[in-house]
């Protein structure tokens, strides 16, 4: 059977085994396999398979030759996967024989928790409840605003921390990709530190900058990862009977669909029908535009891979005019992160050090809204756990990110941005 025949058979298999949206998926005996892409035939076939509904779950979107992708293979489809590996002469390695065991180990303390904290992961409802309790306790400096609703009607909330008028603004968002739980856990920890820490460096950040924090930018997808599919990435708009959602970080109105995105709604990299087609992206874009004159720094928090990414990421993109400054500030962040737990972070544009991507928020903030400094953080780790990062890594991961914020803002001051 040739590669094309395998693809056709796989499409049919995916349709016939369509899963329900109402039941929580188990990944028992699902294998996680790494595949190394060595030629165009392999790349084209894997891209087509990635956009096939209910077949395999790709943990990485196939983007380029000489790259690696991780694929989740259900037990019933392992023979199809083995045939594909053989026909395409793929180099493949099994990273895990039972993904569910990895997921189960992600939250060992969930039955022991008494109050909101950072030894476990929390639902959207719990995060919002914590924020609603926090604001009255710090009403002189803290406020919360609902800036819109998701497709399914959930609030999009932004928390503002401001000690005095005239502070330069810093915007932080997290969980734009639903499965990246470590991101909202990290930014809520940092918000708590900005409110409670006695560290002089942290007090400086809290009192001399205005912070705008969106803890969960993709609430529908985030809820879906808790109730149904831990590996879900996109929004939840029903684009057709089989395929839901767009990638919100391919949906921003700057160099939209100019490389590293898909126009297939079944792909995890689907760019949407048009820029800002996703109501979540539209809402946060409108809000940032409304405060753009106050912002000096934009920070979007993702996982995984340990990168600090600067604009631009789209196809054949030039380096931005302030590339050297962006890199100097980013490298300072990476150095200060490494000092804590010796976790290396690589600094560069997405297209240089990771992959081509367009319609992304970091490019939009810099290129369309003219925020002078704009960064994407890809947090821990580098492959052992991926997006299923054990909860005992929340605090050390958050400590690293806060150290990066302190160092980068200090370096930006040296360069005259603050």
TORTOR-782129 format. One record per residue (C-alpha): x, y, z; residue number from 1; residue in one letter. Coordinates in nm, 2 decimals. Layout:
% residues N
[[X; Y; Z]; NUM; 'A'],
...
This chain:
% residues 418
[[0.00; 0.00; 0.00]; 1; 'X'],
[[0.14; 0.34; -0.10]; 2; 'X'],
[[0.16; 0.65; 0.11]; 3; 'X'],
[[-0.14; 0.81; -0.07]; 4; 'X'],
[[-0.35; 0.49; -0.02]; 5; 'X'],
[[-0.26; 0.49; 0.35]; 6; 'X'],
[[-0.37; 0.85; 0.37]; 7; 'X'],
[[-0.71; 0.78; 0.21]; 8; 'X'],
[[-0.76; 0.48; 0.43]; 9; 'X'],
[[-0.67; 0.68; 0.74]; 10; 'X'],
[[-0.91; 0.96; 0.65]; 11; 'X'],
[[-1.19; 0.70; 0.63]; 12; 'X'],
[[-1.08; 0.55; 0.96]; 13; 'X'],
[[-1.08; 0.89; 1.12]; 14; 'X'],
[[-1.43; 0.96; 1.01]; 15; 'X'],
[[-1.57; 0.62; 1.10]; 16; 'X'],
[[-1.42; 0.65; 1.45]; 17; 'X'],
[[-1.54; 1.00; 1.53]; 18; 'X'],
[[-1.54; 1.06; 1.90]; 19; 'X'],
[[-1.81; 1.22; 2.11]; 20; 'X'],
[[-1.75; 1.57; 2.25]; 21; 'X'],
[[-1.94; 1.49; 2.57]; 22; 'X'],
[[-1.73; 1.22; 2.73]; 23; 'X'],
[[-1.39; 1.25; 2.89]; 24; 'X'],
[[-1.13; 1.09; 2.67]; 25; 'X'],
[[-0.90; 0.83; 2.82]; 26; 'X'],
[[-0.55; 0.79; 2.68]; 27; 'X'],
[[-0.49; 0.45; 2.83]; 28; 'X'],
[[-0.24; 0.26; 2.61]; 29; 'X'],
[[-0.21; 0.55; 2.37]; 30; 'X'],
[[0.15; 0.57; 2.25]; 31; 'X'],
[[0.34; 0.89; 2.21]; 32; 'X'],
[[0.57; 0.85; 1.92]; 33; 'X'],
[[0.84; 1.09; 1.79]; 34; 'X'],
[[0.88; 1.11; 1.42]; 35; 'X'],
[[1.17; 1.28; 1.24]; 36; 'X'],
[[1.08; 1.45; 0.91]; 37; 'X'],
[[1.35; 1.40; 0.65]; 38; 'X'],
[[1.19; 1.48; 0.31]; 39; 'X'],
[[0.90; 1.66; 0.14]; 40; 'X'],
[[0.70; 1.34; 0.09]; 41; 'X'],
[[0.70; 1.27; 0.46]; 42; 'X'],
[[0.62; 1.63; 0.54]; 43; 'X'],
[[0.33; 1.66; 0.30]; 44; 'X'],
[[0.18; 1.33; 0.42]; 45; 'X'],
[[0.22; 1.42; 0.79]; 46; 'X'],
[[0.06; 1.76; 0.73]; 47; 'X'],
[[-0.24; 1.59; 0.57]; 48; 'X'],
[[-0.27; 1.34; 0.85]; 49; 'X'],
[[-0.25; 1.62; 1.11]; 50; 'X'],
[[-0.55; 1.78; 0.95]; 51; 'X'],
[[-0.75; 1.46; 0.94]; 52; 'X'],
[[-1.02; 1.46; 1.22]; 53; 'X'],
[[-1.02; 1.19; 1.49]; 54; 'X'],
[[-0.72; 1.00; 1.36]; 55; 'X'],
[[-0.40; 1.08; 1.54]; 56; 'X'],
[[-0.34; 1.37; 1.78]; 57; 'X'],
[[-0.03; 1.56; 1.67]; 58; 'X'],
[[0.14; 1.73; 1.97]; 59; 'X'],
[[0.34; 1.93; 1.72]; 60; 'X'],
[[0.23; 2.07; 1.38]; 61; 'X'],
[[0.45; 1.93; 1.10]; 62; 'X'],
[[0.63; 2.24; 0.99]; 63; 'X'],
[[0.96; 2.17; 0.82]; 64; 'X'],
[[1.21; 1.91; 0.70]; 65; 'X'],
[[1.47; 1.82; 0.96]; 66; 'X'],
[[1.22; 1.87; 1.24]; 67; 'X'],
[[1.06; 1.63; 1.49]; 68; 'X'],
[[0.69; 1.59; 1.58]; 69; 'X'],
[[0.52; 1.39; 1.85]; 70; 'X'],
[[0.21; 1.19; 1.76]; 71; 'X'],
[[-0.04; 1.03; 1.99]; 72; 'X'],
[[-0.14; 0.69; 1.85]; 73; 'X'],
[[-0.45; 0.52; 1.99]; 74; 'X'],
[[-0.44; 0.14; 2.03]; 75; 'X'],
[[-0.68; 0.08; 1.75]; 76; 'X'],
[[-0.47; 0.27; 1.51]; 77; 'X'],
[[-0.12; 0.15; 1.59]; 78; 'X'],
[[-0.11; -0.09; 1.29]; 79; 'X'],
[[-0.20; 0.20; 1.06]; 80; 'X'],
[[0.07; 0.41; 1.22]; 81; 'X'],
[[0.32; 0.12; 1.18]; 82; 'X'],
[[0.23; 0.09; 0.81]; 83; 'X'],
[[0.28; 0.46; 0.76]; 84; 'X'],
[[0.62; 0.45; 0.92]; 85; 'X'],
[[0.72; 0.16; 0.70]; 86; 'X'],
[[0.58; 0.31; 0.37]; 87; 'X'],
[[0.73; 0.66; 0.43]; 88; 'X'],
[[1.06; 0.52; 0.57]; 89; 'X'],
[[1.01; 0.74; 0.88]; 90; 'X'],
[[1.25; 0.74; 1.17]; 91; 'X'],
[[1.03; 0.68; 1.47]; 92; 'X'],
[[1.07; 0.64; 1.84]; 93; 'X'],
[[0.81; 0.55; 2.11]; 94; 'X'],
[[0.84; 0.81; 2.39]; 95; 'X'],
[[0.56; 0.66; 2.60]; 96; 'X'],
[[0.35; 0.35; 2.58]; 97; 'X'],
[[0.07; 0.48; 2.80]; 98; 'X'],
[[-0.01; 0.85; 2.78]; 99; 'X'],
[[-0.28; 0.82; 3.05]; 100; 'X'],
[[-0.02; 0.73; 3.31]; 101; 'X'],
[[0.16; 1.06; 3.23]; 102; 'X'],
[[-0.16; 1.25; 3.26]; 103; 'X'],
[[-0.25; 1.08; 3.59]; 104; 'X'],
[[0.09; 1.18; 3.73]; 105; 'X'],
[[0.04; 1.54; 3.63]; 106; 'X'],
[[-0.18; 1.61; 3.94]; 107; 'X'],
[[-0.08; 1.39; 4.23]; 108; 'X'],
[[-0.21; 1.63; 4.49]; 109; 'X'],
[[-0.55; 1.71; 4.35]; 110; 'X'],
[[-0.73; 1.52; 4.62]; 111; 'X'],
[[-0.54; 1.69; 4.90]; 112; 'X'],
[[-0.58; 2.06; 4.82]; 113; 'X'],
[[-0.78; 2.28; 5.06]; 114; 'X'],
[[-0.75; 2.63; 4.89]; 115; 'X'],
[[-0.63; 2.79; 4.58]; 116; 'X'],
[[-0.25; 2.76; 4.54]; 117; 'X'],
[[0.03; 2.64; 4.31]; 118; 'X'],
[[0.08; 2.27; 4.40]; 119; 'X'],
[[-0.20; 2.17; 4.16]; 120; 'X'],
[[-0.37; 2.29; 3.84]; 121; 'X'],
[[-0.71; 2.46; 3.87]; 122; 'X'],
[[-1.02; 2.50; 3.65]; 123; 'X'],
[[-1.14; 2.82; 3.49]; 124; 'X'],
[[-1.41; 2.86; 3.75]; 125; 'X'],
[[-1.16; 2.82; 4.03]; 126; 'X'],
[[-0.91; 3.07; 3.88]; 127; 'X'],
[[-1.19; 3.33; 3.83]; 128; 'X'],
[[-1.32; 3.27; 4.19]; 129; 'X'],
[[-0.97; 3.33; 4.33]; 130; 'X'],
[[-0.94; 3.65; 4.13]; 131; 'X'],
[[-1.28; 3.77; 4.25]; 132; 'X'],
[[-1.17; 3.71; 4.61]; 133; 'X'],
[[-0.84; 3.87; 4.55]; 134; 'X'],
[[-0.97; 4.20; 4.41]; 135; 'X'],
[[-1.16; 4.32; 4.73]; 136; 'X'],
[[-0.86; 4.23; 4.94]; 137; 'X'],
[[-0.64; 4.47; 4.73]; 138; 'X'],
[[-0.90; 4.71; 4.61]; 139; 'X'],
[[-0.67; 5.01; 4.62]; 140; 'X'],
[[-0.44; 4.87; 4.36]; 141; 'X'],
[[-0.62; 4.58; 4.19]; 142; 'X'],
[[-0.92; 4.57; 3.96]; 143; 'X'],
[[-1.08; 4.32; 3.72]; 144; 'X'],
[[-1.26; 4.39; 3.40]; 145; 'X'],
[[-1.46; 4.16; 3.17]; 146; 'X'],
[[-1.35; 4.25; 2.82]; 147; 'X'],
[[-1.57; 4.02; 2.62]; 148; 'X'],
[[-1.71; 3.67; 2.60]; 149; 'X'],
[[-1.59; 3.35; 2.44]; 150; 'X'],
[[-1.79; 3.17; 2.17]; 151; 'X'],
[[-1.96; 2.96; 2.44]; 152; 'X'],
[[-2.04; 3.26; 2.65]; 153; 'X'],
[[-1.76; 3.25; 2.91]; 154; 'X'],
[[-1.61; 3.58; 3.04]; 155; 'X'],
[[-1.27; 3.70; 2.92]; 156; 'X'],
[[-1.12; 3.87; 3.22]; 157; 'X'],
[[-0.82; 4.11; 3.26]; 158; 'X'],
[[-0.67; 4.19; 3.60]; 159; 'X'],
[[-0.51; 4.53; 3.63]; 160; 'X'],
[[-0.25; 4.60; 3.90]; 161; 'X'],
[[-0.17; 4.98; 3.94]; 162; 'X'],
[[-0.01; 5.16; 4.23]; 163; 'X'],
[[0.00; 5.50; 4.07]; 164; 'X'],
[[-0.10; 5.70; 3.76]; 165; 'X'],
[[0.16; 5.74; 3.49]; 166; 'X'],
[[0.33; 5.40; 3.52]; 167; 'X'],
[[0.43; 5.23; 3.19]; 168; 'X'],
[[0.21; 4.94; 3.11]; 169; 'X'],
[[0.30; 4.57; 3.07]; 170; 'X'],
[[0.04; 4.33; 2.92]; 171; 'X'],
[[0.06; 3.96; 3.00]; 172; 'X'],
[[-0.16; 3.68; 2.86]; 173; 'X'],
[[-0.16; 3.31; 2.91]; 174; 'X'],
[[-0.35; 2.99; 2.80]; 175; 'X'],
[[-0.41; 3.12; 2.45]; 176; 'X'],
[[-0.35; 2.75; 2.37]; 177; 'X'],
[[-0.59; 2.55; 2.58]; 178; 'X'],
[[-0.37; 2.26; 2.68]; 179; 'X'],
[[-0.08; 2.48; 2.81]; 180; 'X'],
[[-0.20; 2.46; 3.18]; 181; 'X'],
[[0.14; 2.57; 3.31]; 182; 'X'],
[[0.09; 2.91; 3.17]; 183; 'X'],
[[-0.22; 3.02; 3.37]; 184; 'X'],
[[-0.07; 2.86; 3.68]; 185; 'X'],
[[0.25; 3.06; 3.63]; 186; 'X'],
[[0.09; 3.40; 3.57]; 187; 'X'],
[[-0.15; 3.36; 3.87]; 188; 'X'],
[[0.16; 3.28; 4.09]; 189; 'X'],
[[0.34; 3.59; 3.95]; 190; 'X'],
[[0.03; 3.81; 4.02]; 191; 'X'],
[[0.02; 3.68; 4.38]; 192; 'X'],
[[0.39; 3.76; 4.41]; 193; 'X'],
[[0.34; 4.11; 4.28]; 194; 'X'],
[[0.08; 4.16; 4.55]; 195; 'X'],
[[0.25; 3.99; 4.84]; 196; 'X'],
[[0.63; 3.97; 4.80]; 197; 'X'],
[[0.87; 4.17; 5.01]; 198; 'X'],
[[1.15; 4.12; 4.76]; 199; 'X'],
[[1.27; 4.47; 4.66]; 200; 'X'],
[[1.30; 4.38; 4.30]; 201; 'X'],
[[0.95; 4.24; 4.29]; 202; 'X'],
[[0.81; 4.54; 4.48]; 203; 'X'],
[[0.98; 4.76; 4.21]; 204; 'X'],
[[0.80; 4.58; 3.94]; 205; 'X'],
[[0.47; 4.59; 4.12]; 206; 'X'],
[[0.47; 4.96; 4.22]; 207; 'X'],
[[0.64; 5.12; 3.92]; 208; 'X'],
[[0.46; 4.95; 3.63]; 209; 'X'],
[[0.09; 4.89; 3.55]; 210; 'X'],
[[0.02; 4.52; 3.49]; 211; 'X'],
[[-0.26; 4.40; 3.27]; 212; 'X'],
[[-0.29; 4.02; 3.30]; 213; 'X'],
[[-0.53; 3.79; 3.11]; 214; 'X'],
[[-0.49; 3.45; 3.29]; 215; 'X'],
[[-0.69; 3.25; 3.04]; 216; 'X'],
[[-0.73; 3.39; 2.69]; 217; 'X'],
[[-0.90; 3.08; 2.55]; 218; 'X'],
[[-1.15; 2.99; 2.82]; 219; 'X'],
[[-1.37; 2.75; 2.61]; 220; 'X'],
[[-1.07; 2.55; 2.50]; 221; 'X'],
[[-0.93; 2.55; 2.85]; 222; 'X'],
[[-1.25; 2.42; 3.00]; 223; 'X'],
[[-1.26; 2.15; 2.73]; 224; 'X'],
[[-0.91; 2.03; 2.84]; 225; 'X'],
[[-1.05; 1.98; 3.19]; 226; 'X'],
[[-1.38; 1.82; 3.10]; 227; 'X'],
[[-1.31; 1.62; 2.78]; 228; 'X'],
[[-0.97; 1.62; 2.60]; 229; 'X'],
[[-0.66; 1.71; 2.79]; 230; 'X'],
[[-0.47; 1.77; 2.46]; 231; 'X'],
[[-0.71; 2.02; 2.30]; 232; 'X'],
[[-0.53; 2.33; 2.16]; 233; 'X'],
[[-0.77; 2.55; 1.97]; 234; 'X'],
[[-1.09; 2.75; 2.04]; 235; 'X'],
[[-1.43; 2.57; 2.02]; 236; 'X'],
[[-1.62; 2.74; 1.74]; 237; 'X'],
[[-1.78; 2.46; 1.53]; 238; 'X'],
[[-1.64; 2.51; 1.18]; 239; 'X'],
[[-1.80; 2.19; 1.04]; 240; 'X'],
[[-1.95; 1.87; 1.17]; 241; 'X'],
[[-1.61; 1.71; 1.25]; 242; 'X'],
[[-1.38; 2.00; 1.32]; 243; 'X'],
[[-1.39; 2.27; 1.59]; 244; 'X'],
[[-1.19; 2.58; 1.66]; 245; 'X'],
[[-0.91; 2.78; 1.52]; 246; 'X'],
[[-0.56; 2.84; 1.65]; 247; 'X'],
[[-0.60; 3.17; 1.83]; 248; 'X'],
[[-0.23; 3.23; 1.79]; 249; 'X'],
[[-0.26; 3.22; 1.41]; 250; 'X'],
[[-0.56; 3.45; 1.41]; 251; 'X'],
[[-0.41; 3.80; 1.48]; 252; 'X'],
[[-0.44; 4.07; 1.22]; 253; 'X'],
[[-0.07; 4.10; 1.12]; 254; 'X'],
[[0.08; 3.90; 0.84]; 255; 'X'],
[[-0.22; 3.66; 0.88]; 256; 'X'],
[[-0.18; 3.32; 0.70]; 257; 'X'],
[[0.17; 3.41; 0.58]; 258; 'X'],
[[0.34; 3.08; 0.66]; 259; 'X'],
[[0.32; 2.83; 0.94]; 260; 'X'],
[[-0.06; 2.82; 0.94]; 261; 'X'],
[[-0.33; 2.62; 0.78]; 262; 'X'],
[[-0.66; 2.70; 0.60]; 263; 'X'],
[[-0.80; 2.36; 0.69]; 264; 'X'],
[[-1.03; 2.39; 0.99]; 265; 'X'],
[[-0.94; 2.04; 1.10]; 266; 'X'],
[[-0.57; 2.14; 1.16]; 267; 'X'],
[[-0.44; 2.25; 1.49]; 268; 'X'],
[[-0.28; 2.54; 1.31]; 269; 'X'],
[[-0.60; 2.66; 1.14]; 270; 'X'],
[[-0.57; 3.04; 1.10]; 271; 'X'],
[[-0.95; 3.10; 1.11]; 272; 'X'],
[[-1.18; 3.23; 0.83]; 273; 'X'],
[[-1.02; 3.57; 0.85]; 274; 'X'],
[[-0.80; 3.78; 1.09]; 275; 'X'],
[[-0.98; 3.81; 1.43]; 276; 'X'],
[[-1.25; 3.56; 1.33]; 277; 'X'],
[[-1.22; 3.42; 1.68]; 278; 'X'],
[[-1.42; 3.63; 1.92]; 279; 'X'],
[[-1.16; 3.58; 2.19]; 280; 'X'],
[[-0.89; 3.72; 1.97]; 281; 'X'],
[[-1.11; 4.01; 1.86]; 282; 'X'],
[[-1.19; 4.09; 2.22]; 283; 'X'],
[[-0.83; 4.09; 2.35]; 284; 'X'],
[[-0.71; 4.28; 2.03]; 285; 'X'],
[[-0.97; 4.55; 2.08]; 286; 'X'],
[[-0.87; 4.58; 2.45]; 287; 'X'],
[[-0.50; 4.61; 2.37]; 288; 'X'],
[[-0.57; 4.86; 2.10]; 289; 'X'],
[[-0.76; 5.07; 2.35]; 290; 'X'],
[[-0.46; 5.09; 2.59]; 291; 'X'],
[[-0.18; 5.07; 2.33]; 292; 'X'],
[[-0.05; 5.42; 2.41]; 293; 'X'],
[[0.01; 5.30; 2.77]; 294; 'X'],
[[0.20; 4.98; 2.69]; 295; 'X'],
[[0.58; 4.94; 2.66]; 296; 'X'],
[[0.60; 4.56; 2.70]; 297; 'X'],
[[0.39; 4.27; 2.57]; 298; 'X'],
[[0.44; 3.92; 2.71]; 299; 'X'],
[[0.25; 3.62; 2.59]; 300; 'X'],
[[0.31; 3.30; 2.78]; 301; 'X'],
[[0.31; 2.96; 2.61]; 302; 'X'],
[[0.47; 2.62; 2.66]; 303; 'X'],
[[0.67; 2.41; 2.57]; 304; 'X'],
[[1.04; 2.40; 2.46]; 305; 'X'],
[[1.21; 2.67; 2.67]; 306; 'X'],
[[1.23; 2.97; 2.43]; 307; 'X'],
[[1.22; 3.34; 2.45]; 308; 'X'],
[[1.09; 3.45; 2.11]; 309; 'X'],
[[1.11; 3.80; 1.95]; 310; 'X'],
[[0.93; 3.93; 1.64]; 311; 'X'],
[[0.90; 3.83; 1.36]; 312; 'X'],
[[0.79; 3.47; 1.28]; 313; 'X'],
[[0.62; 3.48; 0.95]; 314; 'X'],
[[0.75; 3.35; 0.61]; 315; 'X'],
[[1.06; 3.53; 0.49]; 316; 'X'],
[[1.02; 3.79; 0.76]; 317; 'X'],
[[1.29; 4.06; 0.81]; 318; 'X'],
[[1.44; 4.13; 1.14]; 319; 'X'],
[[1.25; 4.42; 1.32]; 320; 'X'],
[[1.43; 4.76; 1.34]; 321; 'X'],
[[1.50; 4.71; 1.71]; 322; 'X'],
[[1.61; 4.35; 1.68]; 323; 'X'],
[[1.94; 4.40; 1.86]; 324; 'X'],
[[1.77; 4.56; 2.16]; 325; 'X'],
[[1.50; 4.29; 2.17]; 326; 'X'],
[[1.77; 4.02; 2.16]; 327; 'X'],
[[1.98; 4.19; 2.43]; 328; 'X'],
[[1.68; 4.22; 2.66]; 329; 'X'],
[[1.57; 3.86; 2.58]; 330; 'X'],
[[1.92; 3.72; 2.65]; 331; 'X'],
[[1.92; 3.89; 2.99]; 332; 'X'],
[[1.60; 3.71; 3.07]; 333; 'X'],
[[1.74; 3.37; 2.96]; 334; 'X'],
[[2.06; 3.43; 3.17]; 335; 'X'],
[[1.86; 3.51; 3.48]; 336; 'X'],
[[1.63; 3.22; 3.43]; 337; 'X'],
[[1.92; 2.98; 3.40]; 338; 'X'],
[[2.07; 3.10; 3.73]; 339; 'X'],
[[1.78; 2.96; 3.93]; 340; 'X'],
[[1.76; 2.59; 3.82]; 341; 'X'],
[[2.00; 2.57; 3.52]; 342; 'X'],
[[1.72; 2.54; 3.26]; 343; 'X'],
[[1.85; 2.68; 2.93]; 344; 'X'],
[[1.62; 2.91; 2.73]; 345; 'X'],
[[1.70; 2.98; 2.36]; 346; 'X'],
[[1.64; 3.34; 2.24]; 347; 'X'],
[[1.56; 3.44; 1.88]; 348; 'X'],
[[1.28; 3.49; 1.63]; 349; 'X'],
[[1.03; 3.20; 1.60]; 350; 'X'],
[[1.14; 3.15; 1.24]; 351; 'X'],
[[1.51; 3.13; 1.34]; 352; 'X'],
[[1.50; 2.91; 1.64]; 353; 'X'],
[[1.16; 2.73; 1.64]; 354; 'X'],
[[0.94; 2.74; 1.33]; 355; 'X'],
[[0.77; 2.97; 1.09]; 356; 'X'],
[[0.44; 3.11; 1.23]; 357; 'X'],
[[0.21; 3.39; 1.11]; 358; 'X'],
[[-0.08; 3.58; 1.26]; 359; 'X'],
[[0.08; 3.54; 1.60]; 360; 'X'],
[[0.02; 3.78; 1.89]; 361; 'X'],
[[0.39; 3.87; 1.95]; 362; 'X'],
[[0.42; 3.99; 1.59]; 363; 'X'],
[[0.09; 4.17; 1.60]; 364; 'X'],
[[0.17; 4.36; 1.93]; 365; 'X'],
[[0.50; 4.48; 1.79]; 366; 'X'],
[[0.41; 4.53; 1.42]; 367; 'X'],
[[0.05; 4.64; 1.43]; 368; 'X'],
[[0.00; 4.80; 1.77]; 369; 'X'],
[[0.35; 4.94; 1.80]; 370; 'X'],
[[0.43; 4.81; 2.15]; 371; 'X'],
[[0.80; 4.87; 2.16]; 372; 'X'],
[[0.90; 4.54; 2.33]; 373; 'X'],
[[0.72; 4.21; 2.25]; 374; 'X'],
[[0.81; 3.86; 2.36]; 375; 'X'],
[[0.67; 3.51; 2.36]; 376; 'X'],
[[0.78; 3.27; 2.63]; 377; 'X'],
[[0.77; 2.90; 2.57]; 378; 'X'],
[[0.80; 2.76; 2.92]; 379; 'X'],
[[0.92; 2.42; 3.05]; 380; 'X'],
[[1.01; 2.16; 2.94]; 381; 'X'],
[[1.21; 2.03; 2.65]; 382; 'X'],
[[1.02; 1.71; 2.59]; 383; 'X'],
[[1.01; 1.48; 2.89]; 384; 'X'],
[[0.66; 1.58; 2.99]; 385; 'X'],
[[0.57; 1.84; 2.73]; 386; 'X'],
[[0.23; 2.00; 2.80]; 387; 'X'],
[[0.16; 1.75; 3.07]; 388; 'X'],
[[0.40; 1.92; 3.31]; 389; 'X'],
[[0.37; 1.78; 3.67]; 390; 'X'],
[[0.23; 2.02; 3.91]; 391; 'X'],
[[0.54; 2.01; 4.13]; 392; 'X'],
[[0.71; 2.22; 3.86]; 393; 'X'],
[[0.46; 2.51; 3.87]; 394; 'X'],
[[0.64; 2.71; 4.14]; 395; 'X'],
[[1.00; 2.66; 4.01]; 396; 'X'],
[[0.88; 2.73; 3.66]; 397; 'X'],
[[0.71; 3.05; 3.78]; 398; 'X'],
[[1.01; 3.16; 3.98]; 399; 'X'],
[[1.22; 3.14; 3.66]; 400; 'X'],
[[0.97; 3.35; 3.47]; 401; 'X'],
[[0.95; 3.61; 3.74]; 402; 'X'],
[[1.33; 3.63; 3.74]; 403; 'X'],
[[1.32; 3.68; 3.36]; 404; 'X'],
[[1.07; 3.97; 3.41]; 405; 'X'],
[[1.30; 4.13; 3.66]; 406; 'X'],
[[1.61; 4.10; 3.45]; 407; 'X'],
[[1.45; 4.20; 3.12]; 408; 'X'],
[[1.29; 4.51; 3.27]; 409; 'X'],
[[1.62; 4.61; 3.42]; 410; 'X'],
[[1.79; 4.56; 3.09]; 411; 'X'],
[[1.52; 4.76; 2.91]; 412; 'X'],
[[1.57; 5.04; 3.16]; 413; 'X'],
[[1.94; 5.04; 3.07]; 414; 'X'],
[[1.85; 5.08; 2.70]; 415; 'X'],
[[1.61; 5.36; 2.77]; 416; 'X'],
[[1.27; 5.19; 2.72]; 417; 'X'],
[[1.16; 5.27; 3.07]; 418; 'X'],
